[in-house]
Amino acid sequence: MGTSDRIARFILDVLESADGTAELQRSSLADRFGCVPSQINYVIATRFSPERGYMVESRRGGGGYIRITRVQPDVSQFIMHTVNAVGRELDKPTADALLRNAVNAGALDGSFARLIAAAVSERALHAVPAELRKTVRSSIFKHMLLTAASDGFFERRSLQ
């Protein structure tokens, strides 16, 4: 198990034992795992992001800390957060990751996620000039989620 995996596992264990909130010091974690503080930043940014269901607060300096909170939003909050996480452009791997996260969280069923994936696929967008595909994909992705949300599709679902 690599250092990043060990750091992530440690943070997850702290979160589980502390009812979903952990307050940690970057320098203490770096000392504990024999790494530089930037590796702690990397683990937090990649494994404890809002897209993965975590809220991170950080205060730098001598008495600084990192507070990580596991959030359990309802389906509509999760969907709106996903929509807001998508910028003006969206590449296919990121779209797939967002859909996978939504399915894993129980916010989307697999059939609907596959439908969105098909609508934003390279094959579906082949007639769109390559330089515009990411922008068009972002628009389609967001509008499919927003339309389903406004039609009450997600009100029938609850997160796991």
KOLVONU-818988 format. One record per residue (C-alpha): residue number from 0; residue in one letter; chain; x, y, z. Coordinates in Angstrom, 2 decimals. Layout:
N
+-----+----+----+---------+---------+---------+
|   i | aa | ch |       X |       Y |       Z |
+-----+----+----+---------+---------+---------+
| NUM |  A |  A |       X |       Y |       Z |
...
+-----+----+----+---------+---------+---------+
//
This chain:
160
+-----+----+----+---------+---------+---------+
|   i | aa | ch |       X |       Y |       Z |
+-----+----+----+---------+---------+---------+
|   0 |  M |  A |    0.00 |    0.00 |    0.00 |
|   1 |  G |  A |    1.43 |    3.37 |   -1.05 |
|   2 |  T |  A |    1.80 |    6.41 |    1.15 |
|   3 |  S |  A |   -1.22 |    8.17 |   -0.39 |
|   4 |  D |  A |   -3.37 |    5.09 |    0.25 |
|   5 |  R |  A |   -2.17 |    4.89 |    3.87 |
|   6 |  I |  A |   -2.91 |    8.57 |    4.43 |
|   7 |  A |  A |   -6.39 |    8.23 |    2.91 |
|   8 |  R |  A |   -7.10 |    5.10 |    4.98 |
|   9 |  F |  A |   -6.01 |    6.90 |    8.16 |
|  10 |  I |  A |   -8.28 |    9.87 |    7.41 |
|  11 |  L |  A |  -11.20 |    7.54 |    6.64 |
|  12 |  D |  A |  -10.63 |    5.74 |    9.95 |
|  13 |  V |  A |  -10.63 |    9.06 |   11.81 |
|  14 |  L |  A |  -13.83 |   10.09 |   10.02 |
|  15 |  E |  A |  -15.52 |    6.81 |   10.96 |
|  16 |  S |  A |  -14.52 |    7.06 |   14.60 |
|  17 |  A |  A |  -15.47 |   10.75 |   14.83 |
|  18 |  D |  A |  -19.00 |   10.58 |   13.40 |
|  19 |  G |  A |  -18.06 |   11.97 |   10.00 |
|  20 |  T |  A |  -15.86 |   14.94 |   10.93 |
|  21 |  A |  A |  -12.10 |   14.95 |   11.33 |
|  22 |  E |  A |   -9.91 |   17.87 |   12.32 |
|  23 |  L |  A |   -6.30 |   17.23 |   11.42 |
|  24 |  Q |  A |   -3.04 |   19.13 |   11.23 |
|  25 |  R |  A |   -1.20 |   18.94 |    7.93 |
|  26 |  S |  A |    2.25 |   18.98 |    9.54 |
|  27 |  S |  A |    1.34 |   16.26 |   12.07 |
|  28 |  L |  A |    0.06 |   14.01 |    9.28 |
|  29 |  A |  A |    3.19 |   14.67 |    7.22 |
|  30 |  D |  A |    5.39 |   13.74 |   10.21 |
|  31 |  R |  A |    3.32 |   10.63 |   10.93 |
|  32 |  F |  A |    3.63 |    9.34 |    7.36 |
|  33 |  G |  A |    7.14 |   10.64 |    6.63 |
|  34 |  C |  A |    6.11 |   12.81 |    3.72 |
|  35 |  V |  A |    5.87 |   16.46 |    2.77 |
|  36 |  P |  A |    2.73 |   18.47 |    3.59 |
|  37 |  S |  A |    2.00 |   18.86 |   -0.13 |
|  38 |  Q |  A |    1.37 |   15.11 |   -0.31 |
|  39 |  I |  A |   -1.28 |   15.53 |    2.39 |
|  40 |  N |  A |   -2.82 |   18.31 |    0.23 |
|  41 |  Y |  A |   -2.76 |   15.98 |   -2.78 |
|  42 |  V |  A |   -4.55 |   13.17 |   -0.93 |
|  43 |  I |  A |   -7.20 |   15.53 |    0.40 |
|  44 |  A |  A |   -7.75 |   17.18 |   -2.99 |
|  45 |  T |  A |   -8.04 |   13.90 |   -4.86 |
|  46 |  R |  A |   -9.79 |   11.64 |   -2.35 |
|  47 |  F |  A |  -11.86 |   13.99 |   -0.19 |
|  48 |  S |  A |  -13.38 |   16.34 |   -2.74 |
|  49 |  P |  A |  -16.98 |   17.59 |   -2.76 |
|  50 |  E |  A |  -17.63 |   15.31 |   -5.73 |
|  51 |  R |  A |  -16.80 |   12.38 |   -3.47 |
|  52 |  G |  A |  -19.09 |   13.60 |   -0.70 |
|  53 |  Y |  A |  -16.71 |   15.57 |    1.53 |
|  54 |  M |  A |  -16.51 |   19.18 |    2.61 |
|  55 |  V |  A |  -13.00 |   20.42 |    3.39 |
|  56 |  E |  A |  -12.14 |   23.53 |    5.39 |
|  57 |  S |  A |   -8.54 |   24.59 |    5.76 |
|  58 |  R |  A |   -6.68 |   27.13 |    7.84 |
|  59 |  R |  A |   -2.97 |   27.49 |    7.20 |
|  60 |  G |  A |   -0.27 |   28.59 |    9.60 |
|  61 |  G |  A |    1.16 |   27.38 |   12.90 |
|  62 |  G |  A |   -2.20 |   26.62 |   14.48 |
|  63 |  G |  A |   -3.71 |   25.66 |   11.17 |
|  64 |  Y |  A |   -5.90 |   22.66 |   10.59 |
|  65 |  I |  A |   -7.82 |   20.74 |    7.98 |
|  66 |  R |  A |  -11.41 |   19.89 |    8.84 |
|  67 |  I |  A |  -12.97 |   17.19 |    6.68 |
|  68 |  T |  A |  -16.67 |   16.46 |    6.98 |
|  69 |  R |  A |  -18.53 |   13.67 |    5.24 |
|  70 |  V |  A |  -21.75 |   15.11 |    3.89 |
|  71 |  Q |  A |  -24.87 |   13.14 |    3.12 |
|  72 |  P |  A |  -26.87 |   15.40 |    0.83 |
|  73 |  D |  A |  -30.30 |   14.45 |   -0.39 |
|  74 |  V |  A |  -30.64 |   13.48 |   -4.04 |
|  75 |  S |  A |  -31.58 |   16.93 |   -5.30 |
|  76 |  Q |  A |  -28.64 |   18.53 |   -3.46 |
|  77 |  F |  A |  -26.31 |   15.88 |   -4.86 |
|  78 |  I |  A |  -27.60 |   16.46 |   -8.40 |
|  79 |  M |  A |  -27.36 |   20.24 |   -8.08 |
|  80 |  H |  A |  -23.85 |   19.93 |   -6.70 |
|  81 |  T |  A |  -22.95 |   17.72 |   -9.68 |
|  82 |  V |  A |  -24.43 |   20.26 |  -12.11 |
|  83 |  N |  A |  -22.51 |   23.07 |  -10.39 |
|  84 |  A |  A |  -19.28 |   21.06 |  -10.49 |
|  85 |  V |  A |  -19.45 |   20.89 |  -14.28 |
|  86 |  G |  A |  -17.86 |   23.91 |  -15.84 |
|  87 |  R |  A |  -18.28 |   25.40 |  -19.28 |
|  88 |  E |  A |  -16.51 |   22.37 |  -20.77 |
|  89 |  L |  A |  -16.73 |   18.69 |  -19.92 |
|  90 |  D |  A |  -14.57 |   15.88 |  -21.26 |
|  91 |  K |  A |  -15.89 |   12.33 |  -21.59 |
|  92 |  P |  A |  -13.78 |   10.77 |  -18.79 |
|  93 |  T |  A |  -14.96 |   13.42 |  -16.32 |
|  94 |  A |  A |  -18.59 |   12.94 |  -17.40 |
|  95 |  D |  A |  -18.20 |    9.20 |  -16.87 |
|  96 |  A |  A |  -16.66 |    9.75 |  -13.42 |
|  97 |  L |  A |  -19.47 |   12.10 |  -12.35 |
|  98 |  L |  A |  -22.08 |    9.61 |  -13.55 |
|  99 |  R |  A |  -20.33 |    6.73 |  -11.77 |
| 100 |  N |  A |  -20.23 |    8.76 |   -8.54 |
| 101 |  A |  A |  -23.94 |    9.58 |   -8.86 |
| 102 |  V |  A |  -24.82 |    5.92 |   -9.40 |
| 103 |  N |  A |  -22.59 |    4.82 |   -6.50 |
| 104 |  A |  A |  -24.24 |    7.42 |   -4.24 |
| 105 |  G |  A |  -27.68 |    6.18 |   -5.26 |
| 106 |  A |  A |  -28.63 |    9.52 |   -6.86 |
| 107 |  L |  A |  -29.04 |    8.03 |  -10.35 |
| 108 |  D |  A |  -30.07 |    4.61 |  -11.47 |
| 109 |  G |  A |  -27.80 |    2.85 |  -13.91 |
| 110 |  S |  A |  -30.23 |    3.11 |  -16.82 |
| 111 |  F |  A |  -30.51 |    6.88 |  -16.59 |
| 112 |  A |  A |  -26.73 |    7.24 |  -16.19 |
| 113 |  R |  A |  -26.20 |    5.11 |  -19.32 |
| 114 |  L |  A |  -28.68 |    7.30 |  -21.19 |
| 115 |  I |  A |  -26.76 |   10.45 |  -20.24 |
| 116 |  A |  A |  -23.45 |    8.74 |  -21.09 |
| 117 |  A |  A |  -24.79 |    7.85 |  -24.53 |
| 118 |  A |  A |  -26.04 |   11.41 |  -25.12 |
| 119 |  V |  A |  -22.60 |   12.89 |  -24.33 |
| 120 |  S |  A |  -20.53 |   10.19 |  -26.02 |
| 121 |  E |  A |  -18.05 |   10.87 |  -28.81 |
| 122 |  R |  A |  -20.26 |    8.85 |  -31.13 |
| 123 |  A |  A |  -23.31 |   11.01 |  -30.40 |
| 124 |  L |  A |  -21.29 |   14.20 |  -30.83 |
| 125 |  H |  A |  -19.40 |   13.13 |  -33.95 |
| 126 |  A |  A |  -21.16 |   15.77 |  -36.12 |
| 127 |  V |  A |  -20.12 |   18.55 |  -33.71 |
| 128 |  P |  A |  -16.76 |   20.15 |  -34.56 |
| 129 |  A |  A |  -14.07 |   18.74 |  -32.26 |
| 130 |  E |  A |  -13.25 |   22.14 |  -30.76 |
| 131 |  L |  A |  -16.87 |   22.52 |  -29.58 |
| 132 |  R |  A |  -17.55 |   19.02 |  -28.25 |
| 133 |  K |  A |  -16.55 |   19.68 |  -24.64 |
| 134 |  T |  A |  -18.82 |   22.74 |  -24.50 |
| 135 |  V |  A |  -21.73 |   20.91 |  -26.09 |
| 136 |  R |  A |  -21.17 |   17.87 |  -23.84 |
| 137 |  S |  A |  -21.26 |   20.11 |  -20.75 |
| 138 |  S |  A |  -24.50 |   21.72 |  -21.86 |
| 139 |  I |  A |  -26.21 |   18.41 |  -22.65 |
| 140 |  F |  A |  -25.02 |   16.81 |  -19.40 |
| 141 |  K |  A |  -26.23 |   19.68 |  -17.23 |
| 142 |  H |  A |  -29.54 |   20.10 |  -19.05 |
| 143 |  M |  A |  -30.39 |   16.42 |  -18.84 |
| 144 |  L |  A |  -29.85 |   16.47 |  -15.07 |
| 145 |  L |  A |  -31.68 |   19.79 |  -14.61 |
| 146 |  T |  A |  -34.65 |   18.68 |  -16.70 |
| 147 |  A |  A |  -34.96 |   15.43 |  -14.78 |
| 148 |  A |  A |  -34.70 |   17.36 |  -11.50 |
| 149 |  S |  A |  -37.35 |   19.90 |  -12.53 |
| 150 |  D |  A |  -39.69 |   17.09 |  -13.61 |
| 151 |  G |  A |  -39.46 |   15.52 |  -10.16 |
| 152 |  F |  A |  -37.53 |   12.47 |  -11.35 |
| 153 |  F |  A |  -35.16 |   12.58 |   -8.38 |
| 154 |  E |  A |  -37.85 |   13.21 |   -5.76 |
| 155 |  R |  A |  -38.76 |    9.55 |   -6.10 |
| 156 |  R |  A |  -35.23 |    8.52 |   -5.11 |
| 157 |  S |  A |  -33.37 |    8.64 |   -1.83 |
| 158 |  L |  A |  -29.64 |    8.33 |   -1.29 |
| 159 |  Q |  A |  -28.33 |    5.10 |    0.13 |
+-----+----+----+---------+---------+---------+
//
